[in-house]
């Protein structure tokens, strides 16, 4: 019943369900969907359901030009997908989660349970394309027998209107197996690593051969977690600071002497902690804190997604970007001091903001209720003036600075509220 | 020409000028003013000048009952005091600065120069009753020959209307000489220590014998600086965090698990740094971080003064409470990491707030210009439910927890803007 690479050439179809039809879900879904090769992508939408169910997804990409993506099936909710007549007989081969990671608001693993249970126990592979660290744990706990592939993307894309997705730059998606966060220490988790590794290889192959991505990358478990922590190094520093500093963009932060010292301190904390937690050094190709800061100087106009969320009164990904890193490090005896301070302050600020918002609703009952707190897709937006090439690329001048691109991608988008 | 203790009994008058006729200035000024003993206090006022010039100051005190304070002279500005016909012939014996410490807005040492120059060079003793650390340095630089007495007070008092000052609780004022921040390392600075020590002793005697204060305390130079740093331990943790956490009062902060961890981290940083900087341990009687946190749990309704300033759009004492500690520690090779993060974030937030305020003024030219940024007196306000006795007093059950009272004193006051 397990998936394996040879299936690509087999007549048996591969069924992939994307949970979250935002920019990331639509872009990567469109790269995998190849009915002629028996690979079928379906989407669970939210507010954009009507449009996509009727017209499919229109892609305007920097890398592949403009094209239409007509998913095999489109569902208005997970429950609808679970109850649909047109669901695959054996359940889904891959369930790809691309929603914003908000464990303090919703439990993604509980949400996808009806979908996972459509397949025989342990069959569906769960793929998580989300920000943060520690996002795999709830899935691991709820689905102890399912392979998990955890993925980090640096794509810069945005949904400019319902069903219309613009990819601005970058395509890279890095993937690897997740068993127990340590690379598999028991026979049971070792088996999970093996299965998820085969799934990773299959996804890399599908993305590369069918999707024509040049940088779908495979890592081992510790390797992909190091990539996640490296992204934390950037996001946990830049994102909350942009909010707490009163609403400051990326370049303005790194050109303020004190803020730069603070940001470097945050990054260095993570740079020292992650290898201690994971038992392996960062790959040399990943940008060091000073390189990240240097590159960010030119990212004028760029705003971290968390600041955009804050400005629009939306929930921020602070648990997966700050809370989980702090807690995971603590379990390993490492204190992330600056990150803990940012976490404590921003968590409180968000709670008070939400309490005040609730009071406003109570006091002004005629106002329309604010939209449900969970956004349907991650914020992946683009800087006004993205930098093509970092000043001191570490792998080669024609490539972006490895691991530093995330700071260039994020800019304000028109509010949906 | 030097002051000495014996002068109290001498016929020659002692002339004391308070710069800043807020709650602190009026309270301590009223305790020193004894015309019958040849000790004369004069005041430099600001917005409350007309009232005090006409009616004097009305004191409503917890400790000494209600009484009237009629200063020898009242001036509307420092310049007016410097040019007044009724200024003392030999200049002022003591120039006591009780304004809010805002070195990023005004240079107090430059402001008082006309007053200091009324006396022969090096004669006037400068007394600083202000928050923060490093506040003495600009005075030391500008007036290399004047003795400086640096003072920390925990009085809880407020000016409830122009010229009406309410003292709610506490009277303690701790004083000591300031030469070079190290206790005098050269013959010249040793002389300054000796002179300022005599001035400290005289002030303690005046406060005690004339003013009937039971806790006017004398410290040596390193001792009083340790008291300052201990107050930083509390204020640098509580004050900026209350603002950055979205507007949280004292008790609510310490009962939030993550904020408490953050606050403890801030306090411990200072607790470790100050002895390294000053070469002496904190006195055992000063409360430890956990004791401070514990006591603060019951300070419901109390708000740090910085949060009150923030809520009213006023400048905050962030340079003397955060910037100076961070810079002084850095000079001694110590990184105050959490404090540096707070400093970077709050400084940026304040700057952006002020820029937005300016833009509002530009866009709405008919609105009244906001009041000049420098407040005339430090915010010394009181918690709604001050705690009489800390849960675990370190010196005795009838006394407040040493060094922890500051967190109980601060609460919202009606806005003056």
Interface residues (C-beta under 8 A of the other chain):
Chain A: X241 X244 X245 X246 X247 X248 X253 X256 X258 X259 X261 X262 X265 X266 X335 X337 X338 X340 X341 X342 X343 X344 X345 X347 X348 X349 X350 X351 X352 X353
Chain B: X241 X244 X245 X246 X247 X248 X253 X256 X258 X259 X261 X262 X265 X266 X335 X337 X338 X340 X341 X342 X343 X344 X345 X347 X348 X349 X350 X351 X352 X353
